Amino acid sequence: MLMLRVMTWISLRLGRRAARGALHLIAAYFLLFAPASRRASSNYLGRVLGRPARWRDLYRHFFSFAATIHDRIYLVNRRFDLFDIEVHGEDTLHRLLADGQGLFLIGAHLGSFEVIHAIGRQYPDLRVAMLMHEGNAQKINAMLAAINPAAVQDIIGLGHIDSMLKVRERLADGGVVGMLADRTPGNDTLYPVQILGADARLPGGPFRMAALLRRPVVFMTGLYLGGNRYAIHFDTLADFSAVARGQRDAAVQAAITRYAALLDQYCRKAPYNWFNFFEFWPPAPTATLSKS
């Protein structure tokens, strides 16, 4: 937290270009001294690039992650003038928000979710409440308070008796509830999918919640394109508003399959934007030889 405050002070006073010099040192540090993250990066990059990852690939991966975290300082402080941001699929978001019923915005640890705040320039009343587990919620709030005390996100912590009620109220007000659905918290049910040509498993909780509350779901990612450039993409993911109870399980399975396909698509489009630095794909079962 101390380092984050120091970086925030340097970034806001010396400017983005000067502060970005420190990112090379940060990326080099993790490349050299974080073997578990390095192995996970190499595994992922080998799949998405279709060849063994080189050291420069690993470095670029770590640097992209550091760059998006650094840019969060400016995005939280609403310095959108520093960035060149293109938006794709904005009509999808506009059409679904127009009915005033609210929606779920589901993303991943792919690119930057914070860049969505830039959309607020076109939608001043757009409020995104992030839904996450309480431990993560406390950490995120502490981090944002260090960047800008006035910019603590509207976060709904899971695990409380009134969590679902808060989500329902936000949606009823025509708001947006955001979730990241590519990690597995707790004992959530896992669904088998294919991502980058390999078997993976994704949690079903975010999609079951959207189905239970009968709301549409939009996929969102803010891809980092290098320099000061980002590309925000919105894609229709699922619409549970008219799904009967008996069809809910099938609809959830279809939504998860669609989500996995979108992850695959955007990982291939911007391969250095995947920020799950752990072994995402389960290891292949080890064959055992029986004694004859």
C-alpha positions in Angstrom: 0.0 0.0 0.0 2.9 2.3 0.7 4.4 1.7 -2.7 1.0 2.3 -4.3 0.7 5.7 -2.6 4.2 6.6 -3.7 3.5 5.6 -7.3 0.2 7.6 -7.1 2.1 10.7 -5.9 4.7 10.4 -8.6 2.2 9.6 -11.3 -0.1 12.5 -10.6 2.7 15.1 -10.2 5.3 14.0 -12.7 2.9 12.8 -15.4 2.1 9.5 -17.0 5.1 9.4 -19.3 7.7 10.0 -16.6 6.1 7.5 -14.2 5.9 4.8 -16.8 9.7 4.4 -16.6 9.3 2.6 -13.3 7.1 0.0 -15.0 10.0 -1.6 -16.8 11.7 -2.2 -13.4 8.6 -3.7 -12.0 8.1 -6.0 -15.0 11.7 -7.1 -14.9 11.5 -7.8 -11.1 8.5 -10.2 -11.6 10.1 -11.8 -14.6 13.2 -12.6 -12.6 11.8 -13.3 -9.1 8.3 -14.7 -9.5 8.8 -18.2 -10.8 5.2 -19.4 -10.3 3.8 -16.4 -12.2 6.5 -16.9 -14.9 5.5 -20.5 -15.4 1.8 -19.6 -15.7 2.6 -16.9 -18.2 4.7 -19.2 -20.3 2.0 -21.9 -20.3 -0.7 -19.4 -21.3 1.5 -17.6 -24.0 2.5 -21.0 -25.5 -1.2 -21.8 -26.0 -2.3 -18.4 -27.4 0.7 -17.7 -29.6 0.9 -21.3 -30.9 4.7 -21.5 -30.1 6.9 -21.7 -27.1 7.0 -18.3 -25.3 10.3 -16.4 -25.4 11.7 -14.2 -22.6 10.6 -11.1 -24.5 7.1 -12.5 -24.7 7.1 -13.0 -20.9 8.4 -9.5 -20.3 5.8 -8.0 -22.6 3.1 -9.9 -20.7 4.3 -8.6 -17.3 4.7 -5.1 -18.6 1.2 -5.0 -20.0 -0.2 -6.0 -16.6 1.9 -3.3 -14.9 0.8 -0.7 -17.4 -2.9 -1.4 -16.8 -2.5 -1.2 -13.1 -0.6 2.0 -13.4 -3.3 3.5 -15.7 -5.8 2.7 -13.1 -4.4 5.7 -11.1 -5.5 8.0 -13.9 -8.8 6.3 -14.7 -9.9 6.4 -11.1 -9.0 10.1 -11.1 -11.0 10.5 -14.3 -8.1 11.7 -16.4 -9.6 10.3 -19.6 -7.9 13.0 -21.6 -4.7 11.1 -21.3 -6.0 8.1 -23.3 -7.1 7.2 -26.8 -10.1 4.9 -26.1 -12.2 3.3 -28.9 -15.5 1.6 -28.1 -17.1 -1.3 -30.0 -20.6 -2.6 -29.4 -21.7 0.5 -27.5 -25.1 0.3 -29.2 -25.6 -3.1 -27.4 -25.1 -1.5 -24.0 -27.3 1.5 -24.9 -30.2 -0.6 -26.2 -30.3 -2.8 -23.0 -29.9 0.2 -20.6 -32.7 2.0 -22.4 -35.5 -0.2 -20.9 -34.4 0.8 -17.3 -34.4 -2.7 -16.0 -30.6 -2.9 -15.3 -28.2 -5.6 -16.5 -25.2 -7.6 -15.5 -21.8 -6.7 -17.0 -19.5 -9.7 -16.9 -15.8 -9.4 -17.6 -12.6 -11.3 -16.9 -9.1 -10.7 -15.8 -8.5 -9.7 -19.4 -7.3 -6.1 -20.0 -8.7 -3.4 -17.8 -12.1 -3.3 -16.3 -11.5 0.2 -14.9 -11.5 1.7 -18.4 -15.3 1.3 -18.4 -15.4 4.5 -16.4 -14.6 6.3 -19.6 -18.1 5.4 -20.9 -19.4 7.7 -18.2 -18.6 10.6 -20.5 -21.5 9.5 -22.7 -23.6 8.1 -19.9 -23.3 10.5 -16.9 -25.8 8.5 -14.9 -24.2 5.1 -15.5 -23.2 3.5 -12.2 -21.4 0.2 -12.0 -21.5 -1.7 -8.7 -18.9 -4.4 -8.6 -19.9 -7.7 -7.0 -17.1 -9.6 -5.3 -16.2 -11.6 -2.2 -15.8 -9.5 1.0 -12.1 -10.1 1.3 -11.4 -8.8 -2.2 -13.9 -6.0 -1.7 -12.0 -4.7 1.3 -8.6 -4.9 -0.5 -10.0 -3.0 -3.6 -11.6 -0.3 -1.5 -8.3 0.2 0.4 -6.4 0.4 -2.9 -8.8 2.9 -4.4 -8.8 5.0 -1.3 -5.0 5.2 -1.6 -5.3 6.4 -5.2 -8.2 8.8 -4.7 -10.2 8.9 -1.4 -13.2 10.3 -3.2 -13.3 7.5 -5.7 -13.9 4.4 -3.6 -15.9 2.2 -5.9 -19.5 1.1 -5.2 -18.8 -2.5 -4.2 -21.3 -5.1 -3.1 -19.6 -7.7 -0.9 -20.8 -11.3 -1.2 -21.4 -13.4 1.8 -23.8 -11.1 3.6 -27.5 -11.8 4.2 -28.5 -8.7 2.3 -26.0 -9.1 -0.7 -28.7 -10.4 -3.1 -31.1 -7.7 -1.9 -28.5 -5.0 -2.7 -28.0 -6.5 -6.2 -31.7 -6.6 -6.8 -32.2 -3.0 -5.7 -29.3 -1.8 -7.9 -30.8 -3.6 -10.9 -34.3 -2.3 -10.2 -33.0 1.2 -10.3 -31.7 0.6 -13.8 -28.1 0.2 -12.7 -25.3 -2.2 -13.8 -23.8 -4.9 -11.6 -20.3 -5.9 -12.7 -18.6 -9.3 -12.1 -15.5 -11.1 -13.2 -16.3 -14.7 -14.0 -13.0 -16.3 -14.9 -11.8 -17.3 -11.4 -13.3 -19.8 -8.9 -14.0 -18.5 -5.5 -15.0 -20.9 -2.7 -16.9 -24.1 -3.6 -18.7 -22.9 -6.7 -19.9 -25.5 -9.2 -17.5 -25.7 -12.1 -18.5 -26.2 -15.8 -16.2 -27.7 -18.4 -15.3 -25.5 -21.4 -12.7 -25.2 -24.1 -10.4 -22.2 -24.0 -7.4 -21.9 -26.4 -7.9 -25.5 -27.5 -7.6 -27.0 -24.0 -10.0 -28.2 -21.3 -10.8 -25.6 -18.6 -13.4 -25.1 -16.0 -15.4 -22.0 -15.2 -17.6 -21.1 -12.2 -21.3 -20.9 -12.8 -22.2 -18.6 -9.9 -22.3 -15.3 -11.8 -24.5 -16.8 -14.5 -26.9 -18.5 -12.1 -27.4 -15.2 -10.3 -28.2 -13.5 -13.6 -30.6 -16.3 -14.4 -32.3 -16.2 -11.0 -32.8 -12.4 -11.2 -33.9 -12.7 -14.9 -31.6 -10.0 -16.3 -29.6 -9.7 -19.6 -25.9 -10.2 -19.4 -23.3 -8.3 -21.5 -19.6 -9.3 -21.8 -17.1 -6.4 -21.5 -13.4 -6.2 -21.9 -11.1 -3.2 -22.1 -8.1 -4.3 -24.1 -4.8 -2.6 -23.6 -3.3 -1.8 -27.1 0.0 -0.3 -26.0 1.0 3.3 -25.3 -2.1 5.2 -24.2 -4.6 3.2 -26.4 -7.4 1.0 -25.2 -10.3 -0.7 -27.0 -13.5 -1.4 -25.1 -15.7 -4.2 -26.4 -19.3 -5.0 -25.5 -20.9 -8.3 -26.6 -24.3 -9.7 -25.9 -23.7 -12.8 -23.7 -27.1 -14.0 -22.6 -30.7 -12.7 -21.8 -32.3 -14.5 -19.0 -35.4 -12.2 -18.8 -37.7 -14.7 -20.5 -36.1 -18.0 -19.5 -38.5 -20.4 -17.8 -37.4 -22.1 -14.6 -37.2 -25.5 -16.2 -34.9 -24.1 -18.9 -32.6 -22.3 -16.5 -29.8 -24.9 -16.3 -29.5 -25.2 -20.0 -29.5 -21.4 -20.4 -26.7 -21.1 -17.8 -24.6 -23.8 -19.6 -25.1 -22.0 -22.9 -24.1 -18.7 -21.4 -20.9 -20.2 -19.9 -20.0 -21.7 -23.2 -20.5 -18.4 -24.9 -18.4 -16.7 -22.3 -15.6 -19.1 -22.8 -15.7 -18.5 -26.6 -15.5 -14.8 -26.0 -12.5 -15.2 -23.7 -10.8 -17.3 -26.4 -11.6 -14.7 -29.1 -10.2 -11.7 -27.2 -7.2 -13.6 -25.8 -6.2 -14.3 -29.4 -7.0 -10.7 -30.4 -4.8 -9.2 -27.7 -2.7 -12.1 -26.3 -0.7 -10.1 -23.7 -3.9 -8.9 -21.9 -4.6 -12.2 -20.0 -3.8 -11.4 -16.3 -4.4 -14.8 -14.6 -0.9 -15.4 -13.4 -1.6 -18.9 -12.0 -2.1 -22.3 -13.5 -5.5 -21.8 -15.1 -5.7 -25.0 -17.0 -5.9 -28.2 -14.8 -3.0 -30.5 -15.3 -3.5 -33.6 -17.5 -4.1 -36.7 -15.4 -0.9 -38.8 -15.0 -1.1 -42.2 -16.5 -0.2 -45.1 -14.2 1.3 -48.4 -15.3 -0.1 -51.5 -13.7 2.3 -54.3 -12.8 1.7 -57.5 -14.8 
